[in-house]
Amino acid sequence: MKLLIEHGRVIDPASGRDEHADIAVAAGRIVSIGRASDDFDANRRIDASGCIVMPGLVDLAVRLREPGHEHEDMLESELRAAAAGGVTSLVCPPDTDPTLDEPGLVEMLKFRARRLSSCRLFPLGALTRGLQGQALTEMAHLSEAGCVGFSQADVPVKDTNLLMRALQYAATFGHTVWLRPEDAWLSTGVAASGAVATRLGLAGVPVAAETVALHTIVELVRSTGARVHLCRLSSAAGVELVRRAKAEKLPISADVSVQSLHLTDVDIGYFNADMRLTPPLRQQADRDALRAALADGTIDALVSDHNPVDDDAKNLPFAEAEPGASAVELLLSLALKWGQDCGVDLVRTLARVTCDPVRVLGPSLGTLASSAGRLVEGGVADVCVFDPAPTWQVTRDTLQSQGKHTPFAFAATGTALPGRVRTTVLAGGVSYPVSSR
């Protein structure tokens, strides 16, 4: 299929390209950027007048609820939601049912995702069997099956000796370990420690739950030389520790969720369970530090931390509700809102959801490593076309995800969200809107 995207403003954050141009696509690759040759006979044309044409978004934290919810077609709905948000590549954690700790499960998940042709799927393998923190998985076999790294998801490793052995093994074979910095003993609460949690009578999670774990991880990285990606920083103190580690040139990267970037514990209001998240929402000083760290590059990527939760699990008292929110469809708009609020230019804003996440993934992308998250001639044609002009309100009806619970459907966010995705192109084919295939 030959595709021509015409009259758009083409932005490629990786190269700094920002110009009005056409993009010609054939056989899943970008043939040219600029003026298409007269002999390029397109099967389909997309008029991108007034729109921005950018690389497809790369989201490093999307739960798909499969394996485990195949009977509900969760994989299909969540990949469709990702495409609706302009996401063409996503990373899913291993805390599925069963856990992604066997090569066969990984291969099955990747096969099903390929058949749906909505979004590229890059799974993380479990660091320990069953995420129990007792025995390491066969990382080599999981890597061969397609895992791009190894993670405990939201389950802390209590045994520091085991974690050190895992990092030593990962360093030996060039694997990346993805860890959410959380001390198992200090993180038993449901809201961030502070005035709000005290007033509401909710068990608190202190900042030390993050910083104690970070100190341990940094020391182990310094000792083993393993490459570690830190998932979902939530505190100003945590940001400072990461900044110091990066100043030492330690092989560490980090991300932050859209929830922590835009919301604070005050948004919990009167026990709003849609604000029940992991990590918990912290104070305004923490949010401001996270925003600044994303702007200056201390934090490498912005992620949706998409976790679709159904009504039965969410419509409960705050402390009993399942943590999580649907956000993969909101990633682009919330990135744009952060850029507008913080005075970050558009190219840098879009970099945090395109080429910067790709750098986190690194060589684990294989043949895609040289062109994923970029618009480059000869590269893979994963493209997002969005209109920056309109604003929109998030409601249950606007979400394609089966999870309809999101903090951003409430007035606490303060304003409508900017930007709407018009078209998503995956490997040269239109994955959104579906009806236009």
C-alpha positions as a Markdown table, in Angstrom:
| # | Residue | x | y | z |
|---|---|---|---|---|
| 1 | Met | 0.0 | 0.0 | 0.0 |
| 2 | Lys | 1.2 | 3.5 | -0.9 |
| 3 | Leu | 0.1 | 6.3 | 1.4 |
| 4 | Leu | 0.6 | 10.1 | 1.1 |
| 5 | Ile | 0.2 | 12.4 | 4.1 |
| 6 | Glu | -0.1 | 15.9 | 2.7 |
| 7 | His | 0.0 | 19.5 | 3.8 |
| 8 | Gly | 0.9 | 18.8 | 7.5 |
| 9 | Arg | 3.5 | 20.4 | 9.8 |
| 10 | Val | 6.0 | 17.6 | 10.2 |
| 11 | Ile | 7.8 | 17.5 | 13.5 |
| 12 | Asp | 10.5 | 14.9 | 14.2 |
| 13 | Pro | 11.9 | 15.6 | 17.7 |
| 14 | Ala | 14.9 | 13.3 | 17.3 |
| 15 | Ser | 16.3 | 15.4 | 14.5 |
| 16 | Gly | 14.7 | 18.7 | 15.3 |
| 17 | Arg | 12.9 | 18.8 | 12.0 |
| 18 | Asp | 9.9 | 21.2 | 12.0 |
| 19 | Glu | 8.6 | 22.1 | 8.6 |
| 20 | His | 5.6 | 21.9 | 6.4 |
| 21 | Ala | 6.1 | 18.8 | 4.2 |
| 22 | Asp | 4.4 | 15.7 | 2.7 |
| 23 | Ile | 5.3 | 12.2 | 3.8 |
| 24 | Ala | 5.2 | 9.4 | 1.2 |
| 25 | Val | 4.9 | 5.9 | 2.5 |
| 26 | Ala | 5.3 | 2.6 | 0.7 |
| 27 | Ala | 5.7 | -1.0 | 1.9 |
| 28 | Gly | 5.5 | 0.1 | 5.5 |
| 29 | Arg | 8.5 | 2.5 | 5.2 |
| 30 | Ile | 8.8 | 6.3 | 4.7 |
| 31 | Val | 9.9 | 6.8 | 1.1 |
| 32 | Ser | 10.3 | 10.6 | 1.3 |
| 33 | Ile | 9.7 | 13.6 | 3.5 |
| 34 | Gly | 9.2 | 16.9 | 1.6 |
| 35 | Arg | 7.6 | 17.0 | -1.8 |
| 36 | Ala | 6.5 | 13.6 | -3.1 |
| 37 | Ser | 7.8 | 12.7 | -6.6 |
| 38 | Asp | 5.3 | 13.2 | -9.4 |
| 39 | Asp | 5.4 | 9.4 | -10.2 |
| 40 | Phe | 4.4 | 8.5 | -6.6 |
| 41 | Asp | 1.0 | 7.0 | -7.1 |
| 42 | Ala | -0.7 | 6.8 | -3.7 |
| 43 | Asn | -3.5 | 4.4 | -3.0 |
| 44 | Arg | -4.6 | 6.7 | -0.2 |
| 45 | Arg | -4.1 | 10.3 | 0.7 |
| 46 | Ile | -4.5 | 11.9 | 4.1 |
| 47 | Asp | -5.0 | 15.6 | 4.2 |
| 48 | Ala | -3.1 | 16.9 | 7.3 |
| 49 | Ser | -3.9 | 20.6 | 6.7 |
| 50 | Gly | -3.7 | 22.4 | 10.1 |
| 51 | Cys | -2.4 | 19.3 | 11.8 |
| 52 | Ile | 0.9 | 18.2 | 13.1 |
| 53 | Val | 2.5 | 15.0 | 11.7 |
| 54 | Met | 4.8 | 13.4 | 14.2 |
| 55 | Pro | 6.3 | 9.9 | 15.0 |
| 56 | Gly | 3.8 | 7.5 | 16.7 |
| 57 | Leu | 3.9 | 7.8 | 20.4 |
| 58 | Val | 5.9 | 5.2 | 22.5 |
| 59 | Asp | 4.3 | 4.5 | 25.9 |
| 60 | Leu | 6.5 | 2.6 | 28.4 |
| 61 | Ala | 3.8 | 1.6 | 30.8 |
| 62 | Val | 0.5 | 0.1 | 29.6 |
| 63 | Arg | -1.3 | -2.8 | 31.2 |
| 64 | Leu | -3.4 | -4.9 | 28.8 |
| 65 | Arg | -4.9 | -7.3 | 31.3 |
| 66 | Glu | -3.9 | -10.3 | 29.1 |
| 67 | Pro | -3.1 | -13.0 | 29.7 |
| 68 | Gly | -6.0 | -13.3 | 32.2 |
| 69 | His | -8.9 | -11.5 | 30.6 |
| 70 | Glu | -9.0 | -13.1 | 27.1 |
| 71 | His | -12.7 | -13.8 | 27.5 |
| 72 | Glu | -13.3 | -10.0 | 27.7 |
| 73 | Asp | -11.2 | -9.2 | 24.6 |
| 74 | Met | -9.1 | -6.9 | 26.7 |
| 75 | Leu | -6.1 | -7.1 | 24.4 |
| 76 | Glu | -8.1 | -5.9 | 21.5 |
| 77 | Ser | -9.8 | -3.1 | 23.3 |
| 78 | Glu | -6.7 | -1.7 | 25.0 |
| 79 | Leu | -4.6 | -1.9 | 21.8 |
| 80 | Arg | -7.4 | -0.1 | 20.0 |
| 81 | Ala | -7.4 | 2.5 | 22.7 |
| 82 | Ala | -3.7 | 3.0 | 22.3 |
| 83 | Ala | -4.1 | 3.5 | 18.6 |
| 84 | Ala | -6.8 | 6.1 | 19.3 |
| 85 | Gly | -4.3 | 8.0 | 21.4 |
| 86 | Gly | -1.7 | 8.0 | 18.6 |
| 87 | Val | 0.4 | 5.3 | 20.4 |
| 88 | Thr | 2.2 | 2.9 | 17.9 |
| 89 | Ser | 4.5 | 1.2 | 20.4 |
| 90 | Leu | 3.9 | 0.2 | 24.0 |
| 91 | Val | 5.6 | -1.7 | 26.8 |
| 92 | Cys | 3.5 | -3.9 | 29.1 |
| 93 | Pro | 4.6 | -5.1 | 32.5 |
| 94 | Pro | 4.7 | -8.8 | 33.5 |
| 95 | Asp | 2.0 | -8.8 | 36.3 |
| 96 | Thr | -0.6 | -10.6 | 34.2 |
| 97 | Asp | -2.4 | -13.8 | 35.1 |
| 98 | Pro | -0.4 | -16.0 | 34.7 |
| 99 | Thr | 2.7 | -13.9 | 35.1 |
| 100 | Leu | 4.9 | -13.4 | 32.1 |
| 101 | Asp | 7.7 | -15.7 | 33.4 |
| 102 | Glu | 7.6 | -18.4 | 30.6 |
| 103 | Pro | 8.7 | -17.9 | 27.0 |
| 104 | Gly | 5.5 | -19.5 | 25.7 |
| 105 | Leu | 3.3 | -16.9 | 27.3 |
| 106 | Val | 5.4 | -14.1 | 25.9 |
| 107 | Glu | 5.3 | -15.6 | 22.4 |
| 108 | Met | 1.5 | -16.1 | 22.6 |
| 109 | Leu | 0.9 | -12.5 | 23.7 |
| 110 | Lys | 3.1 | -11.0 | 20.9 |
| 111 | Phe | 1.5 | -13.3 | 18.3 |
| 112 | Arg | -2.0 | -12.1 | 19.3 |
| 113 | Ala | -0.9 | -8.5 | 19.3 |
| 114 | Arg | 0.6 | -8.8 | 15.8 |
| 115 | Arg | -2.7 | -10.3 | 14.5 |
| 116 | Leu | -4.6 | -7.3 | 15.7 |
| 117 | Ser | -2.3 | -4.9 | 13.9 |
| 118 | Ser | -3.2 | -1.9 | 16.1 |
| 119 | Cys | 0.0 | -1.3 | 18.0 |
| 120 | Arg | 3.5 | -2.7 | 18.5 |
| 121 | Leu | 3.8 | -4.6 | 21.7 |
| 122 | Phe | 7.0 | -5.0 | 23.7 |
| 123 | Pro | 6.6 | -7.1 | 26.8 |
| 124 | Leu | 8.7 | -7.0 | 30.0 |
| 125 | Gly | 9.5 | -10.4 | 31.4 |
| 126 | Ala | 9.2 | -11.2 | 35.1 |
| 127 | Leu | 12.4 | -10.7 | 37.0 |
| 128 | Thr | 11.5 | -13.5 | 39.5 |
| 129 | Arg | 9.2 | -16.5 | 39.1 |
| 130 | Gly | 5.7 | -15.6 | 39.7 |
| 131 | Leu | 6.9 | -12.2 | 40.9 |
| 132 | Gln | 7.4 | -13.9 | 44.2 |
| 133 | Gly | 10.9 | -12.5 | 44.8 |
| 134 | Gln | 12.4 | -15.9 | 45.6 |
| 135 | Ala | 14.0 | -17.3 | 42.4 |
| 136 | Leu | 15.2 | -15.6 | 39.2 |
| 137 | Thr | 13.5 | -16.4 | 35.9 |
| 138 | Glu | 15.3 | -17.7 | 32.8 |
| 139 | Met | 16.1 | -14.2 | 31.5 |
| 140 | Ala | 17.9 | -15.5 | 28.4 |
| 141 | His | 15.0 | -17.6 | 27.3 |
| 142 | Leu | 12.5 | -14.7 | 27.9 |
| 143 | Ser | 14.7 | -12.3 | 26.0 |
| 144 | Glu | 14.8 | -14.7 | 23.0 |
| 145 | Ala | 11.0 | -14.9 | 23.2 |
| 146 | Gly | 10.8 | -11.1 | 22.8 |
| 147 | Cys | 11.1 | -9.5 | 26.2 |
| 148 | Val | 12.7 | -6.0 | 26.1 |
| 149 | Gly | 13.6 | -6.0 | 29.8 |
| 150 | Phe | 12.8 | -7.6 | 33.2 |
| 151 | Ser | 10.6 | -6.2 | 35.9 |
| 152 | Gln | 8.8 | -6.9 | 39.1 |
| 153 | Ala | 6.0 | -4.5 | 38.1 |
| 154 | Asp | 4.7 | -3.1 | 41.4 |
| 155 | Val | 6.0 | -5.9 | 43.6 |
| 156 | Pro | 9.1 | -4.9 | 45.5 |
| 157 | Val | 12.0 | -7.3 | 45.9 |
| 158 | Lys | 12.4 | -7.8 | 49.6 |
| 159 | Asp | 15.6 | -9.9 | 49.3 |
| 160 | Thr | 18.4 | -7.4 | 48.5 |
| 161 | Asn | 20.8 | -10.3 | 47.9 |
| 162 | Leu | 18.5 | -11.7 | 45.2 |
| 163 | Leu | 18.2 | -8.3 | 43.6 |
| 164 | Met | 21.9 | -7.9 | 43.5 |
| 165 | Arg | 22.3 | -11.3 | 41.8 |
| 166 | Ala | 19.6 | -10.3 | 39.3 |
| 167 | Leu | 21.4 | -7.1 | 38.4 |
| 168 | Gln | 24.8 | -9.0 | 38.1 |
| 169 | Tyr | 23.2 | -11.4 | 35.7 |
| 170 | Ala | 21.5 | -8.6 | 33.7 |
| 171 | Ala | 24.7 | -6.7 | 33.5 |
| 172 | Thr | 26.6 | -9.7 | 32.2 |
| 173 | Phe | 24.2 | -10.3 | 29.3 |
| 174 | Gly | 23.2 | -6.7 | 28.6 |
| 175 | His | 19.6 | -6.8 | 29.9 |
| 176 | Thr | 17.8 | -3.8 | 31.3 |
| 177 | Val | 16.0 | -4.2 | 34.7 |
| 178 | Trp | 12.9 | -2.1 | 35.2 |
| 179 | Leu | 12.2 | -1.3 | 38.8 |
| 180 | Arg | 9.7 | 0.8 | 40.6 |
| 181 | Pro | 11.5 | 2.3 | 43.6 |
| 182 | Glu | 9.4 | 1.2 | 46.6 |
| 183 | Asp | 10.4 | -0.2 | 49.9 |
| 184 | Ala | 8.1 | -3.2 | 50.7 |
| 185 | Trp | 7.8 | -2.3 | 54.4 |
| 186 | Leu | 7.2 | 1.4 | 54.1 |
| 187 | Ser | 4.6 | 1.3 | 51.3 |
| 188 | Thr | 1.7 | -0.4 | 52.9 |
| 189 | Gly | -0.5 | 2.7 | 52.9 |
| 190 | Val | -3.0 | 3.9 | 50.4 |
| 191 | Ala | -2.3 | 7.7 | 50.1 |
| 192 | Ala | 0.8 | 9.9 | 50.4 |
| 193 | Ser | 1.7 | 10.7 | 53.9 |
| 194 | Gly | 0.8 | 14.3 | 54.7 |
| 195 | Ala | -2.0 | 16.6 | 55.8 |
| 196 | Val | -4.6 | 15.2 | 53.3 |
| 197 | Ala | -4.1 | 11.6 | 54.3 |
| 198 | Thr | -4.2 | 12.5 | 58.0 |
| 199 | Arg | -7.4 | 14.5 | 57.5 |
| 200 | Leu | -9.1 | 11.7 | 55.7 |
| 201 | Gly | -7.8 | 9.0 | 58.1 |
| 202 | Leu | -6.0 | 7.1 | 55.3 |
| 203 | Ala | -2.9 | 5.1 | 55.9 |
| 204 | Gly | 0.1 | 7.0 | 54.6 |
| 205 | Val | 3.0 | 6.1 | 52.3 |
| 206 | Pro | 6.0 | 8.3 | 53.2 |
| 207 | Val | 8.5 | 9.7 | 50.7 |
| 208 | Ala | 11.0 | 7.4 | 52.4 |
| 209 | Ala | 9.3 | 4.4 | 50.7 |
| 210 | Glu | 10.7 | 5.7 | 47.5 |
| 211 | Thr | 14.0 | 7.2 | 48.6 |
| 212 | Val | 15.1 | 4.2 | 50.7 |
| 213 | Ala | 14.5 | 1.9 | 47.7 |
| 214 | Leu | 16.3 | 4.4 | 45.4 |
| 215 | His | 19.4 | 4.5 | 47.6 |
| 216 | Thr | 19.5 | 0.7 | 47.5 |
| 217 | Ile | 19.0 | 0.5 | 43.7 |
| 218 | Val | 21.7 | 3.2 | 43.1 |
| 219 | Glu | 24.2 | 1.4 | 45.3 |
| 220 | Leu | 23.5 | -1.9 | 43.5 |
| 221 | Val | 23.9 | -0.2 | 40.1 |
| 222 | Arg | 27.2 | 1.3 | 41.2 |
| 223 | Ser | 28.3 | -2.1 | 42.3 |
| 224 | Thr | 27.1 | -4.2 | 39.3 |
| 225 | Gly | 27.1 | -1.8 | 36.4 |
| 226 | Ala | 23.6 | -3.0 | 35.4 |
| 227 | Arg | 21.4 | -0.8 | 33.4 |
| 228 | Val | 18.2 | 0.1 | 35.4 |
| 229 | His | 15.1 | 2.0 | 34.3 |
| 230 | Leu | 13.3 | 3.5 | 37.3 |
| 231 | Cys | 9.5 | 3.4 | 36.8 |
| 232 | Arg | 7.1 | 6.1 | 38.0 |
| 233 | Leu | 9.1 | 8.5 | 40.2 |
| 234 | Ser | 6.7 | 10.4 | 42.5 |
| 235 | Ser | 8.7 | 12.7 | 44.8 |
| 236 | Ala | 11.0 | 15.7 | 44.7 |
| 237 | Ala | 13.5 | 13.8 | 46.9 |
| 238 | Gly | 13.4 | 10.9 | 44.5 |
| 239 | Val | 14.1 | 13.3 | 41.6 |
| 240 | Glu | 17.2 | 14.7 | 43.4 |
| 241 | Leu | 18.6 | 11.2 | 44.0 |
| 242 | Val | 18.2 | 10.3 | 40.3 |
| 243 | Arg | 19.8 | 13.6 | 39.3 |
| 244 | Arg | 22.8 | 12.8 | 41.4 |
| 245 | Ala | 23.1 | 9.3 | 40.0 |
| 246 | Lys | 23.0 | 10.6 | 36.5 |
| 247 | Ala | 25.7 | 13.2 | 37.3 |
| 248 | Glu | 27.8 | 10.2 | 38.2 |
| 249 | Lys | 27.1 | 8.7 | 34.7 |
| 250 | Leu | 25.4 | 5.7 | 36.2 |
| 251 | Pro | 23.4 | 3.7 | 33.6 |
| 252 | Ile | 20.0 | 4.8 | 35.0 |
| 253 | Ser | 16.9 | 6.2 | 33.3 |
| 254 | Ala | 13.5 | 7.2 | 34.7 |
| 255 | Asp | 9.9 | 7.9 | 33.8 |
| 256 | Val | 7.0 | 9.7 | 35.4 |
| 257 | Ser | 3.2 | 9.0 | 35.0 |
| 258 | Val | 0.8 | 11.6 | 33.6 |
| 259 | Gln | -1.1 | 11.3 | 36.9 |
| 260 | Ser | 1.9 | 12.3 | 39.1 |
| 261 | Leu | 2.7 | 15.1 | 36.6 |
| 262 | His | -0.7 | 16.8 | 36.8 |
| 263 | Leu | -2.4 | 15.8 | 40.0 |
| 264 | Thr | -1.7 | 16.1 | 43.8 |
| 265 | Asp | -3.0 | 14.5 | 46.9 |
| 266 | Val | -5.5 | 17.4 | 47.2 |
| 267 | Asp | -7.3 | 16.0 | 44.2 |
| 268 | Ile | -8.4 | 13.0 | 46.2 |
| 269 | Gly | -11.1 | 15.3 | 47.5 |
| 270 | Tyr | -13.8 | 13.4 | 49.4 |
| 271 | Phe | -12.4 | 9.9 | 48.9 |
| 272 | Asn | -12.5 | 9.9 | 45.1 |
| 273 | Ala | -11.5 | 6.3 | 44.3 |
| 274 | Asp | -10.4 | 7.4 | 40.8 |
| 275 | Met | -7.5 | 9.1 | 42.5 |
| 276 | Arg | -6.4 | 5.8 | 44.1 |
| 277 | Leu | -3.2 | 5.2 | 42.3 |
| 278 | Thr | 0.2 | 3.5 | 42.6 |
| 279 | Pro | 2.4 | 5.3 | 43.4 |
| 280 | Pro | 0.1 | 7.6 | 45.4 |
| 281 | Leu | -0.4 | 11.3 | 44.4 |
| 282 | Arg | 1.9 | 13.5 | 46.4 |
| 283 | Gln | 2.1 | 17.2 | 47.4 |
| 284 | Gln | 2.4 | 20.1 | 45.0 |
| 285 | Ala | 6.1 | 20.5 | 45.7 |
| 286 | Asp | 6.6 | 17.0 | 44.4 |
| 287 | Arg | 4.5 | 17.5 | 41.3 |
| 288 | Asp | 6.4 | 20.7 | 40.5 |
| 289 | Ala | 9.8 | 18.9 | 40.9 |
| 290 | Leu | 8.6 | 16.2 | 38.6 |
| 291 | Arg | 7.5 | 18.7 | 36.0 |
| 292 | Ala | 10.9 | 20.4 | 36.1 |
| 293 | Ala | 12.8 | 17.2 | 36.0 |
| 294 | Leu | 10.9 | 16.1 | 32.9 |
| 295 | Ala | 11.7 | 19.4 | 31.3 |
| 296 | Asp | 15.4 | 19.3 | 32.0 |
| 297 | Gly | 15.9 | 15.6 | 31.1 |
| 298 | Thr | 16.5 | 14.2 | 34.6 |
| 299 | Ile | 13.3 | 12.2 | 33.9 |
| 300 | Asp | 13.6 | 10.7 | 30.5 |
| 301 | Ala | 10.0 | 9.8 | 29.5 |
| 302 | Leu | 6.4 | 10.5 | 30.2 |
| 303 | Val | 4.2 | 7.4 | 30.5 |
| 304 | Ser | 0.4 | 6.9 | 30.7 |
| 305 | Asp | 0.7 | 4.1 | 33.4 |
| 306 | His | -2.5 | 2.8 | 31.8 |
| 307 | Asn | -4.3 | 0.3 | 34.1 |
| 308 | Pro | -7.9 | -0.4 | 33.1 |
| 309 | Val | -10.0 | -1.1 | 36.3 |
| 310 | Asp | -13.6 | -2.2 | 36.1 |
| 311 | Asp | -16.5 | -0.7 | 38.1 |
| 312 | Asp | -16.7 | -3.6 | 40.6 |
| 313 | Ala | -13.0 | -3.1 | 41.6 |
| 314 | Lys | -13.2 | 0.8 | 41.6 |
| 315 | Asn | -16.6 | 1.6 | 43.2 |
| 316 | Leu | -15.5 | 0.7 | 46.7 |
| 317 | Pro | -14.3 | 2.7 | 49.7 |
| 318 | Phe | -11.0 | 4.5 | 48.8 |
| 319 | Ala | -8.7 | 2.2 | 50.8 |
| 320 | Glu | -10.4 | -0.9 | 49.3 |
| 321 | Ala | -10.6 | 0.2 | 45.7 |
| 322 | Glu | -8.1 | -1.2 | 43.2 |
| 323 | Pro | -5.4 | 1.3 | 42.3 |
| 324 | Gly | -5.1 | 2.3 | 38.6 |
| 325 | Ala | -6.5 | 4.5 | 35.9 |
| 326 | Ser | -7.1 | 4.4 | 32.1 |
| 327 | Ala | -4.8 | 6.9 | 30.4 |
| 328 | Val | -3.2 | 5.6 | 27.2 |
| 329 | Glu | -5.7 | 7.6 | 25.1 |
| 330 | Leu | -4.8 | 10.8 | 27.1 |
| 331 | Leu | -1.0 | 10.6 | 26.9 |
| 332 | Leu | -0.6 | 13.0 | 24.0 |
| 333 | Ser | -3.0 | 15.6 | 25.3 |
| 334 | Leu | -1.6 | 15.5 | 28.8 |
| 335 | Ala | 1.9 | 15.8 | 27.4 |
| 336 | Leu | 0.8 | 18.9 | 25.4 |
| 337 | Lys | -0.9 | 20.3 | 28.6 |
| 338 | Trp | 2.4 | 19.9 | 30.5 |
| 339 | Gly | 4.3 | 21.7 | 27.8 |
| 340 | Gln | 1.8 | 24.5 | 27.8 |
| 341 | Asp | 1.7 | 24.8 | 31.6 |
| 342 | Cys | 5.5 | 24.7 | 31.9 |
| 343 | Gly | 6.6 | 26.7 | 28.9 |
| 344 | Val | 8.3 | 23.7 | 27.2 |
| 345 | Asp | 8.5 | 24.1 | 23.4 |
| 346 | Leu | 6.5 | 21.7 | 21.3 |
| 347 | Val | 9.5 | 19.8 | 19.9 |
| 348 | Arg | 10.9 | 19.0 | 23.4 |
| 349 | Thr | 7.4 | 18.1 | 24.6 |
| 350 | Leu | 6.8 | 15.6 | 21.9 |
| 351 | Ala | 10.3 | 14.1 | 22.4 |
| 352 | Arg | 9.3 | 12.9 | 25.8 |
| 353 | Val | 6.7 | 10.6 | 24.3 |
| 354 | Thr | 8.6 | 9.6 | 21.1 |
| 355 | Cys | 12.3 | 9.4 | 20.7 |
| 356 | Asp | 13.2 | 9.7 | 24.4 |
| 357 | Pro | 11.3 | 6.5 | 25.4 |
| 358 | Val | 13.0 | 4.7 | 22.5 |
| 359 | Arg | 16.4 | 5.6 | 24.0 |
| 360 | Val | 15.2 | 3.9 | 27.2 |
| 361 | Leu | 14.5 | 0.8 | 25.2 |
| 362 | Gly | 17.8 | 1.0 | 23.4 |
| 363 | Pro | 19.0 | -2.0 | 21.4 |
| 364 | Ser | 16.3 | -4.3 | 22.7 |
| 365 | Leu | 14.1 | -3.0 | 19.9 |
| 366 | Gly | 16.3 | -4.9 | 17.4 |
| 367 | Thr | 15.8 | -3.7 | 13.8 |
| 368 | Leu | 13.4 | -1.0 | 14.9 |
| 369 | Ala | 16.1 | 0.7 | 17.1 |
| 370 | Ser | 17.3 | 3.0 | 14.3 |
| 371 | Ser | 14.0 | 4.5 | 13.3 |
| 372 | Ala | 11.4 | 3.9 | 16.0 |
| 373 | Gly | 10.1 | 7.1 | 17.5 |
| 374 | Arg | 11.4 | 9.0 | 14.5 |
| 375 | Leu | 10.4 | 10.2 | 11.1 |
| 376 | Val | 13.3 | 9.4 | 8.8 |
| 377 | Glu | 13.4 | 8.4 | 5.1 |
| 378 | Gly | 13.8 | 4.6 | 4.9 |
| 379 | Gly | 12.5 | 4.2 | 8.5 |
| 380 | Val | 9.4 | 2.5 | 9.7 |
| 381 | Ala | 6.2 | 4.4 | 9.0 |
| 382 | Asp | 4.7 | 4.7 | 12.4 |
| 383 | Val | 3.0 | 8.1 | 12.4 |
| 384 | Cys | 0.6 | 10.1 | 14.4 |
| 385 | Val | -1.4 | 13.0 | 12.9 |
| 386 | Phe | -3.1 | 15.3 | 15.4 |
| 387 | Asp | -4.9 | 18.6 | 15.4 |
| 388 | Pro | -3.5 | 20.9 | 18.0 |
| 389 | Ala | -6.4 | 23.4 | 17.9 |
| 390 | Pro | -9.4 | 21.7 | 19.5 |
| 391 | Thr | -9.8 | 21.0 | 23.2 |
| 392 | Trp | -11.9 | 18.2 | 24.7 |
| 393 | Gln | -13.3 | 16.9 | 27.9 |
| 394 | Val | -12.7 | 13.4 | 29.0 |
| 395 | Thr | -15.8 | 11.4 | 29.8 |
| 396 | Arg | -16.6 | 7.7 | 30.0 |
| 397 | Asp | -18.0 | 7.8 | 26.5 |
| 398 | Thr | -14.9 | 9.3 | 25.0 |
| 399 | Leu | -12.7 | 6.4 | 26.2 |
| 400 | Gln | -12.3 | 3.3 | 24.0 |
| 401 | Ser | -10.5 | 1.4 | 26.8 |
| 402 | Gln | -12.7 | -1.0 | 28.7 |
| 403 | Gly | -11.5 | 0.8 | 31.8 |
| 404 | Lys | -13.6 | 3.9 | 32.2 |
| 405 | His | -12.1 | 5.2 | 35.4 |
| 406 | Thr | -9.6 | 8.1 | 35.0 |
| 407 | Pro | -8.8 | 11.1 | 37.3 |
| 408 | Phe | -9.0 | 13.3 | 34.3 |
| 409 | Ala | -12.7 | 13.0 | 33.9 |
| 410 | Phe | -13.1 | 15.3 | 36.8 |
| 411 | Ala | -13.0 | 19.1 | 37.2 |
| 412 | Ala | -9.9 | 18.8 | 39.4 |
| 413 | Thr | -7.7 | 18.9 | 36.3 |
| 414 | Gly | -8.9 | 22.5 | 35.8 |
| 415 | Thr | -9.3 | 22.7 | 32.1 |
| 416 | Ala | -10.2 | 20.8 | 28.9 |
| 417 | Leu | -7.3 | 18.8 | 27.3 |
| 418 | Pro | -5.6 | 20.1 | 24.2 |
| 419 | Gly | -5.1 | 18.3 | 20.9 |
| 420 | Arg | -7.0 | 15.5 | 19.2 |
| 421 | Val | -5.6 | 12.5 | 17.3 |
| 422 | Arg | -6.9 | 12.4 | 13.8 |
| 423 | Thr | -5.0 | 9.4 | 12.3 |
| 424 | Thr | -2.6 | 6.8 | 13.5 |
| 425 | Val | -0.4 | 4.9 | 11.0 |
| 426 | Leu | 1.3 | 1.7 | 12.0 |
| 427 | Ala | 3.8 | 0.2 | 9.5 |
| 428 | Gly | 2.2 | 2.1 | 6.7 |
| 429 | Gly | -1.4 | 1.0 | 7.4 |
| 430 | Val | -4.0 | 3.1 | 9.1 |
| 431 | Ser | -4.7 | 1.7 | 12.6 |
| 432 | Tyr | -6.9 | 4.6 | 13.7 |
| 433 | Pro | -9.7 | 5.4 | 12.9 |
| 434 | Val | -10.5 | 1.7 | 12.4 |
| 435 | Ser | -13.4 | 2.5 | 10.0 |
| 436 | Ser | -11.0 | 4.1 | 7.5 |
| 437 | Arg | -9.0 | 0.9 | 6.9 |
